[in-house]
Amino acid sequence: MEKIKKVTIKVNGNVKVFYELNGERFESASKVLEKIFKDQGELYQRVYGVDRETAALAGWGPNMNYFDTTSYGWTKFLSDRGKIHKEVVEEELSVEQFVRDYVGF
């Protein structure tokens, strides 16, 4: 993965932060992520090992291509702290059980 330079400038107690990637300057971390990853799903896969289907079920919006708090999926990912709690239940059903389960009676 690429190396990102974080630059913090402090002047008389005031602080400014910006980032550099391959000679390009970015004023926010979310813009750096947009440059590196085509969408949130790619980040989830490459950095956290979470596949797109699981990320979608978690409500993380893997197909969104911006990384800020206006994105519900990104906000959900942050509040979940990137953690997935996944449980898979497999059942064998007869055709009758399947139909009753499907129709609800």
Secondary structure, 3 states (H helix, E strand, C coil): CCCCEEEEEEECCEEEEEEEECCEEECCHHHHHHHHCCCHHHHHHHHHCCCHHHHHHCCCCCCCCCCCCCCHHHHHHHHCCCCCCCCCCCCCCCHHHHHHHHHCC
